[in-house]
Amino acid sequence: MEYLIHAHGIYDAGCETLRAVNGLRVRDGRIAEIAAYDALRERHPGLQTLDWADCWLFPGLINTHVHLEFSATETARQDFLEGTPGTRLLQAAHAGGSLLRSGVTTARDAGSSWGLLDLRHPQARRLAALPRLQLAGPPLTVTGGHLHFLGEETDTREDMVRQVRIRQKRGCDAIKLIVTGGQMTPGSLPERVSLTQEEIAAVVAQAQLLGLPTFAHCLTTEGFVRCMQGGVDCIEHVACFVRCRENGLLERVYEPARMEAFRGQARYFMMGLSAGYHQLDAFREGHLPCTARESFLLEQEERMFEIFGACCELGLEPVCGTDAGTGGTRFDETWLELALMVERAGRTSAEAIRSATRSAAACLGLEDETGALSVGMSADIVALRENPLETIRAYGCPRGVISQGEVVQLPGA
């Protein structure tokens, strides 16, 4: 399939500005040419044109952290456990469609049952509208550890290395480690570290041997230190949690002295600023009065944005991930992650866009495939009526989406 796109402007991810040309040619799922539309029309008079002359073209978004089998409700864990393999796969396909229609053309699932790997079947993309998917399968977690209910537990370094090999054999594209407990798993304390640095390093070494990127669920400073020293490619959440003695809630405590040791070290991190964000909407916006608990949680939210900025200042590279599927975090709101980076965490629009395009692609090992609108790259494109360099929330209402060269049917289009 070959066609032209007439646009108002086209983003150049390399210099993070708009190009002076307004035409793009797609052939066999890839970007074949970028030039002035009139010149392309003259060179290829027989090709169909997609008329987006009132839109800016940007690379499709990449969400590096979603859970396709989860229901995006406050009862996501219970919903998963009460489901069947069939209903979980239907949930995942529905979630994938929501991501795609919202402008996400690539997503990494950050922990699932083995059944989700069925979405890798060649027929899956023909049967359901799905973005490009990177699937990690069940994460490596200790007995009783966070997300153990997905069906897998492992406790020794030797078995963890073996489990990496099993995941590569069964078709996983990445390896996820659970380095601390998590809030979604009863009995798994978020402030407790569950893997040693030696175990982490052994998993990373095996994954590197097999060409698989690694990423780690990490909610404490000690867990972060072990992940950095163990060589994990991307560290998720970076919450810096401790248990507050006064109220028993989780408190974010940034430790500059410990974090400073990693200044200048190239590493990716995913904080998930928008994860569970709507839980405090009514209190944040003043529709409901805050109790001591909500006031404390809003303070922790502000600390999250401060820690995000501190990690960026250290030289760590942020990537866009939302934890969609958990705690009321929707699959169609990747745009909110970018908006919060700009509006509350102090990033520029260009930096936020980079986190969901070039940086995210590199984090997933896909920098030669997607993340930029360049000749030879996959035609993963989102068309926006407003310029997100000026209005980052423009991503919230895409005019059109193209995934691997295929035009996605959007509601109302």
C-alpha positions as CSV (number, residue, x, y, z in Angstrom):
1,M,0.0,0.0,0.0
2,E,1.3,3.4,-1.0
3,Y,-0.2,6.9,-0.4
4,L,0.6,10.5,0.3
5,I,-0.2,12.7,3.3
6,H,-0.8,16.4,3.0
7,A,0.0,18.0,6.3
8,H,0.3,21.5,7.8
9,G,3.7,20.6,9.3
10,I,5.9,17.6,10.1
11,Y,8.0,17.2,13.2
12,D,11.7,16.6,13.0
13,A,12.6,14.5,16.1
14,G,16.3,15.1,15.5
15,C,16.3,18.8,16.0
16,E,12.9,18.8,17.8
17,T,11.4,21.5,15.5
18,L,8.9,21.5,12.7
19,R,10.2,20.9,9.2
20,A,9.7,23.4,6.4
21,V,8.0,20.8,4.2
22,N,4.4,19.5,4.5
23,G,4.2,16.2,2.5
24,L,5.0,12.6,3.3
25,R,4.8,9.4,1.3
26,V,4.1,6.1,2.8
27,R,5.0,2.8,1.1
28,D,4.7,-0.7,2.4
29,G,4.2,0.5,6.0
30,R,7.3,2.8,6.0
31,I,8.1,6.4,5.4
32,A,9.4,6.5,1.9
33,E,9.8,10.3,1.3
34,I,9.4,13.6,3.1
35,A,9.2,16.7,0.9
36,A,6.9,19.6,-0.1
37,Y,3.4,18.1,-0.8
38,D,3.1,19.7,-4.2
39,A,6.4,18.2,-5.3
40,L,5.3,14.8,-4.1
41,R,2.0,15.1,-5.9
42,E,3.8,16.0,-9.1
43,R,6.2,13.0,-8.8
44,H,3.5,10.6,-7.8
45,P,0.3,11.7,-9.6
46,G,-1.6,8.4,-9.3
47,L,-1.3,8.1,-5.5
48,Q,-4.2,8.6,-3.1
49,T,-3.8,11.6,-0.7
50,L,-4.7,11.6,2.9
51,D,-5.8,15.2,3.5
52,W,-4.6,16.4,6.9
53,A,-3.6,19.8,5.6
54,D,-4.9,21.4,8.9
55,C,-2.8,19.1,11.1
56,W,0.7,18.7,12.4
57,L,2.3,15.2,12.0
58,F,4.2,13.8,15.0
59,P,5.6,10.4,15.7
60,G,3.2,7.9,17.2
61,L,3.4,7.8,21.0
62,I,5.3,5.0,22.8
63,N,4.0,4.0,26.2
64,T,6.7,1.9,27.9
65,H,4.6,0.6,30.9
66,V,1.1,-0.7,30.6
67,H,-0.8,-3.8,31.9
68,L,-3.1,-4.9,29.1
69,E,-4.8,-7.6,31.1
70,F,-5.8,-5.3,34.0
71,S,-9.2,-3.5,34.0
72,A,-8.0,0.0,34.8
73,T,-10.3,0.1,37.9
74,E,-9.7,0.2,41.6
75,T,-10.4,-3.6,41.6
76,A,-7.9,-4.5,38.8
77,R,-6.3,-7.3,40.8
78,Q,-9.6,-8.9,41.7
79,D,-10.9,-8.5,38.2
80,F,-7.8,-10.3,36.9
81,L,-8.1,-13.2,39.4
82,E,-11.8,-13.6,38.7
83,G,-11.3,-13.7,34.9
84,T,-10.5,-16.6,32.6
85,P,-7.7,-16.8,30.1
86,G,-10.3,-15.9,27.4
87,T,-11.7,-12.9,29.2
88,R,-8.2,-11.6,30.0
89,L,-7.2,-11.8,26.3
90,L,-10.4,-10.0,25.4
91,Q,-9.5,-7.3,28.0
92,A,-6.0,-7.0,26.5
93,A,-7.3,-6.6,23.0
94,H,-9.8,-4.0,24.1
95,A,-7.0,-2.1,26.0
96,G,-4.7,-2.3,23.0
97,G,-7.4,-0.8,20.8
98,S,-7.8,2.1,23.3
99,L,-4.1,2.8,23.3
100,L,-3.9,2.8,19.5
101,R,-6.9,5.0,18.9
102,S,-5.5,7.5,21.5
103,G,-2.2,7.8,19.4
104,V,-0.1,5.1,21.0
105,T,1.5,3.1,18.2
106,T,3.9,1.1,20.4
107,A,3.4,-0.2,23.9
108,R,5.3,-2.4,26.3
109,D,3.3,-4.6,28.6
110,A,5.0,-4.6,32.0
111,G,3.7,-7.9,33.4
112,S,1.1,-10.4,32.4
113,S,0.0,-14.0,32.4
114,W,1.6,-16.3,29.8
115,G,-1.6,-16.1,27.9
116,L,-1.0,-12.5,26.7
117,L,1.8,-13.9,24.4
118,D,-1.1,-15.1,22.2
119,L,-1.2,-11.5,20.9
120,R,2.1,-12.2,19.2
121,H,0.2,-14.6,16.9
122,P,0.2,-13.3,13.3
123,Q,-3.5,-13.4,13.2
124,A,-3.9,-11.2,16.3
125,R,-3.3,-7.9,14.4
126,R,-5.7,-9.0,11.7
127,L,-8.4,-9.7,14.2
128,A,-7.9,-6.7,16.5
129,A,-6.6,-3.1,16.2
130,L,-3.4,-3.3,18.2
131,P,-0.3,-1.1,18.5
132,R,3.2,-2.7,18.1
133,L,3.6,-4.6,21.3
134,Q,6.7,-5.5,23.4
135,L,5.6,-8.2,25.9
136,A,7.5,-9.2,29.0
137,G,5.2,-12.0,30.1
138,P,5.2,-12.8,33.9
139,P,7.8,-10.7,35.8
140,L,10.6,-12.3,37.8
141,T,9.3,-12.1,41.3
142,V,10.1,-14.0,44.5
143,T,7.6,-16.3,46.3
144,G,4.8,-14.0,47.6
145,G,6.4,-11.0,45.8
146,H,4.6,-8.3,43.9
147,L,2.6,-9.6,41.0
148,H,3.1,-13.2,42.0
149,F,-0.6,-13.7,41.2
150,L,0.2,-13.6,37.5
151,G,1.4,-17.1,37.9
152,E,5.2,-17.3,38.4
153,E,7.5,-17.1,41.3
154,T,11.3,-17.7,41.6
155,D,13.7,-17.6,44.5
156,T,17.3,-18.4,43.5
157,R,19.8,-16.7,41.3
158,E,20.2,-19.8,39.3
159,D,16.5,-20.2,38.7
160,M,16.2,-16.5,37.8
161,V,18.8,-17.0,35.1
162,R,16.9,-20.1,33.8
163,Q,13.6,-18.1,33.9
164,V,15.2,-15.5,31.6
165,R,16.0,-18.2,29.1
166,I,12.5,-19.6,29.4
167,R,11.0,-16.2,28.6
168,Q,13.2,-15.8,25.6
169,K,12.3,-19.3,24.4
170,R,8.5,-18.6,24.8
171,G,8.7,-15.3,22.9
172,C,9.0,-12.5,25.4
173,D,10.6,-9.3,24.1
174,A,11.9,-7.9,27.4
175,I,12.6,-9.0,31.0
176,K,10.9,-7.4,34.0
177,L,12.3,-7.8,37.5
178,I,10.3,-7.1,40.7
179,V,12.9,-5.5,43.0
180,T,10.6,-4.3,45.7
181,G,7.1,-5.1,47.0
182,G,4.1,-3.3,45.5
183,Q,0.9,-1.7,46.5
184,M,-1.3,-4.0,44.3
185,T,-0.2,-7.2,45.9
186,P,-1.3,-8.0,49.5
187,G,1.5,-9.1,51.8
188,S,4.1,-7.6,49.5
189,L,5.5,-4.5,51.3
190,P,6.3,-1.7,48.9
191,E,9.1,-0.4,51.2
192,R,10.9,-3.8,51.3
193,V,13.6,-4.8,48.8
194,S,13.1,-8.4,47.4
195,L,16.2,-9.0,45.2
196,T,19.9,-8.7,45.9
197,Q,22.2,-6.8,43.6
198,E,23.9,-10.1,42.7
199,E,20.5,-11.6,41.6
200,I,19.7,-8.4,39.6
201,A,23.1,-8.5,37.9
202,A,22.8,-12.1,37.0
203,V,19.4,-11.6,35.4
204,V,20.7,-8.5,33.4
205,A,23.7,-10.4,32.2
206,Q,21.6,-13.2,30.9
207,A,19.1,-10.9,29.3
208,Q,21.9,-9.0,27.6
209,L,23.3,-12.2,26.2
210,L,19.9,-12.9,24.7
211,G,19.5,-9.4,23.4
212,L,16.5,-8.6,25.7
213,P,16.1,-5.2,27.4
214,T,15.5,-5.2,31.1
215,F,13.3,-3.1,33.3
216,A,12.6,-3.2,37.0
217,H,9.7,-2.4,39.4
218,C,11.4,-0.3,42.1
219,L,9.7,1.7,44.9
220,T,12.6,2.3,47.3
221,T,16.0,4.1,47.2
222,E,17.8,0.9,48.2
223,G,16.1,-0.8,45.3
224,F,17.1,2.0,43.0
225,V,20.8,1.7,44.1
226,R,20.7,-2.1,43.5
227,C,19.1,-1.7,40.0
228,M,21.7,0.9,39.0
229,Q,24.6,-1.1,40.2
230,G,23.1,-4.3,38.7
231,G,22.9,-2.7,35.3
232,V,19.1,-2.6,34.7
233,D,18.2,-0.7,31.5
234,C,15.2,1.1,32.8
235,I,14.0,1.6,36.4
236,E,10.3,1.9,36.9
237,H,8.5,4.3,39.4
238,V,11.6,5.5,41.5
239,A,9.2,6.3,44.3
240,C,11.8,6.4,47.1
241,F,9.2,5.1,49.6
242,V,9.6,4.7,53.3
243,R,6.8,3.9,55.8
244,C,5.7,7.1,57.7
245,R,5.7,6.4,61.4
246,E,3.1,9.0,62.2
247,N,0.3,7.7,59.9
248,G,1.4,4.4,58.5
249,L,1.3,5.7,54.9
250,L,4.0,5.5,52.3
251,E,6.2,8.6,52.2
252,R,8.5,9.7,49.4
253,V,11.9,10.6,50.8
254,Y,14.6,11.6,48.3
255,E,18.2,10.9,49.6
256,P,20.5,13.2,47.6
257,A,23.7,11.7,49.0
258,R,22.8,8.2,47.8
259,M,21.4,9.4,44.4
260,E,24.3,11.7,43.7
261,A,26.6,8.7,43.3
262,F,24.8,8.0,39.9
263,R,25.1,11.5,38.4
264,G,25.9,11.3,34.7
265,Q,25.3,7.6,34.4
266,A,23.2,6.9,31.3
267,R,20.1,5.1,32.3
268,Y,16.3,5.3,31.6
269,F,13.7,5.7,34.2
270,M,9.9,5.6,34.1
271,M,8.0,7.4,36.9
272,G,4.4,7.1,35.9
273,L,3.3,10.6,36.9
274,S,-0.2,10.0,35.8
275,A,-0.6,6.6,37.5
276,G,-3.6,6.8,39.8
277,Y,-3.7,10.6,39.2
278,H,-7.5,10.7,39.1
279,Q,-7.9,9.3,42.6
280,L,-7.2,12.7,44.0
281,D,-8.9,14.9,41.4
282,A,-11.8,15.9,43.6
283,F,-9.5,16.9,46.4
284,R,-6.9,18.5,44.2
285,E,-9.5,20.6,42.5
286,G,-11.3,21.6,45.7
287,H,-14.6,19.8,45.0
288,L,-14.2,17.8,48.3
289,P,-12.5,18.9,51.5
290,C,-9.2,17.3,52.4
291,T,-8.8,15.2,55.5
292,A,-5.3,14.7,56.9
293,R,-4.9,11.7,54.7
294,E,-5.7,13.5,51.4
295,S,-3.5,16.4,52.4
296,F,-0.6,14.0,53.1
297,L,-1.2,12.3,49.7
298,L,-1.3,15.6,47.8
299,E,2.0,16.5,49.5
300,Q,3.4,13.1,48.3
301,E,2.2,13.9,44.8
302,E,4.1,17.1,44.8
303,R,7.2,15.3,46.1
304,M,6.8,12.9,43.2
305,F,7.2,15.7,40.7
306,E,10.2,17.0,42.6
307,I,11.9,13.6,42.6
308,F,11.2,13.4,38.8
309,G,13.0,16.7,38.3
310,A,15.9,15.6,40.6
311,C,16.4,12.4,38.6
312,C,16.4,14.4,35.3
313,E,18.9,16.8,36.8
314,L,21.2,13.8,37.7
315,G,21.3,13.0,34.0
316,L,18.9,10.1,34.0
317,E,16.6,9.9,30.9
318,P,12.9,9.9,31.4
319,V,10.6,7.7,29.3
320,C,6.9,7.9,29.0
321,G,5.0,5.1,30.9
322,T,1.6,5.3,32.6
323,D,1.0,2.0,34.4
324,A,-2.3,1.9,32.5
325,G,-4.6,-0.8,33.7
326,T,-3.9,-0.3,37.4
327,G,-5.7,1.9,40.0
328,G,-8.0,3.8,37.6
329,T,-5.3,4.6,35.2
330,R,-6.9,4.6,31.7
331,F,-5.4,3.3,28.5
332,D,-6.4,6.3,26.5
333,E,-4.6,8.9,28.6
334,T,-1.0,8.6,27.7
335,W,-1.3,12.3,26.8
336,L,-1.8,13.1,30.5
337,E,1.7,11.8,31.3
338,L,3.2,14.3,28.9
339,A,0.9,17.1,30.1
340,L,2.0,16.5,33.7
341,M,5.7,16.5,32.7
342,V,5.2,19.9,31.3
343,E,2.7,21.5,33.6
344,R,3.9,20.1,36.9
345,A,7.3,18.7,36.5
346,G,8.9,21.6,34.6
347,R,9.9,19.8,31.4
348,T,9.6,21.6,28.0
349,S,7.1,20.3,25.5
350,A,10.0,19.0,23.3
351,E,11.5,17.1,26.2
352,A,8.1,15.5,27.1
353,I,7.6,14.5,23.4
354,R,11.1,13.1,23.3
355,S,10.3,10.9,26.4
356,A,7.4,9.3,24.4
357,T,9.1,9.0,21.1
358,R,12.9,8.8,20.6
359,S,13.9,8.0,24.1
360,A,11.1,5.5,24.6
361,A,12.0,3.8,21.4
362,A,15.7,3.5,22.4
363,C,14.6,2.2,25.8
364,L,12.8,-0.6,24.1
365,G,15.6,-1.3,21.6
366,L,13.4,0.0,18.7
367,E,15.3,3.2,17.9
368,D,15.9,2.0,14.3
369,E,12.2,1.1,13.8
370,T,10.1,3.8,15.4
371,G,10.1,7.0,17.4
372,A,10.8,9.5,14.6
373,L,9.3,10.6,11.2
374,S,12.3,9.8,9.0
375,V,12.7,8.0,5.7
376,G,13.0,4.3,6.2
377,M,11.3,4.3,9.6
378,S,8.0,2.6,10.3
379,A,5.0,4.9,9.4
380,D,3.8,5.4,13.0
381,I,2.2,8.8,12.9
382,V,-0.3,10.9,14.9
383,A,-2.0,13.9,13.3
384,L,-2.9,16.7,15.7
385,R,-5.0,19.8,15.1
386,E,-2.9,21.9,17.4
387,N,0.9,22.0,17.7
388,P,1.9,20.1,20.9
389,L,5.1,22.1,21.0
390,E,2.8,25.0,22.0
391,T,-0.1,23.1,23.5
392,I,1.0,19.7,24.9
393,R,-2.6,18.7,25.6
394,A,-3.1,18.6,21.8
395,Y,-2.2,14.9,22.1
396,G,-5.5,14.4,24.0
397,C,-7.6,14.6,20.8
398,P,-5.8,13.2,17.7
399,R,-7.3,13.9,14.3
400,G,-5.7,10.7,12.9
401,V,-3.4,7.8,13.7
402,I,-1.3,5.6,11.5
403,S,0.3,2.5,12.8
404,Q,2.9,0.7,10.7
405,G,1.4,2.3,7.6
406,E,-2.2,1.4,8.4
407,V,-4.7,4.2,8.9
408,V,-6.6,3.6,12.2
409,Q,-10.3,4.2,12.3
410,L,-11.1,6.7,15.0
411,P,-14.5,7.2,16.7
412,G,-16.5,9.8,14.8
413,A,-14.1,9.9,11.9
